[in-house]
Amino acid sequence: MIRLPFAPLAAVIVAVGEVGYLVCVTAGALWPSVFGMKTFFPTVFPGFTWLDPFSFVLGLVEVALYGLAAAAVAMVAWNFVADRTTKTGA
């Protein structure tokens, strides 16, 4: 198995997370009673208040940090398995 590098994996996970965040913020702003983002985002993102400019940027930063953490966990797990299967010849 090929070892997984951190930078490309982190870039993809962070980019997907940021796009998802922007879509959710836009949907929550356009249809506030439908998606429930006003209650969900403050639960997931500490310090977030709905549609405040500082909170919007804070949400972007927190999504990026969560993406980096997810990439680190995924990379370590993948490389652990890749190293074990390469050594055993499976």
CORBEL-V62335 format. One record per run of one state. SS is the DSSP state (@ for helix, = for strand, . for the rest). FROM is the first residue (numbers start at 1). TO is the last residue. If there is no record, write none. Layout:
{{SS:FROM:TO} {SS:FROM:TO}}
This chain:
{{.:1:5} {@:6:30} {.:31:31} {@:32:35} {.:36:36} {@:37:44} {.:45:52} {@:53:88} {.:89:90}}
